[in-house]
């Protein structure tokens, strides 16, 4: 029964979109190294806003949530940084790929710290 309810919740989130509002810590691994930036995200409908804080300083972000697909972008000294990932069925974790303005690329896993 628990698995059934989790499956229903996942499909509902896929159709309606999940709310990723909150503070997230990402574990990022790229060709150029790794890091643990913090994102504070605010979602309104499919629109994301908020802040990035990490090795590249602090920046305002923008992005979208469409179903379980999450995209985040911000400008930095190395260019436009793009994160594209998928929210898991619990709504507490995001996995995906990151591109650092064409200078480096890699993967990330994000975990929600707080709402």
Order of alpha helices (4+ residues) and beta strands (2+ residues): alpha-beta-beta-beta-beta-beta-beta-beta-beta-beta
